């Protein structure tokens, strides 16, 4: 694999984040499946970029956008989400960028000891990626009347990998 570059998102990334987030496959696997409006997306992004408890990491190989990993920090836990660009799906990149992003979050947010992933039951590609990264199934969680698989990764078990 070529060298993967990680950087924090910036407002100038609004369009690439929007395009990825609005991708048909990404929408299908998101908690909110509704298509996104660009103006609302820009407002949302501005709020998230200003929030110290929200991180969006973008990943590239050379100038090729691989995808994003987002974290919503809640006290000692972080909820993680991942989206890959179409050209990078099914090639093992999700596990690689998840590991890089998780390492970064544990370094920056010393108080975070648990990372949680909420995955649609039919999204087996994500289940495999999170299991390969060390996540363990915990429970089913209902969100807006729908069931999601809840996986988590404890910092103590990640440190031992």
Secondary structure, DSSP 8 states (H G I E B T S, - for coil): ---EEEEE--GGGHHHHHHHHTSHHHHHHSSS-S---HHHHHHHHHHHHH-TTEEEEEEEETTEEEEEEEEEEETTEEEEEEEE-GGGTTTTHHHHHHHHHHHHHHHH-TT--EEEEEEETT-HHHHHHHHHTT-EEEEEEEETTEEEEEEEEEHHHHHT-
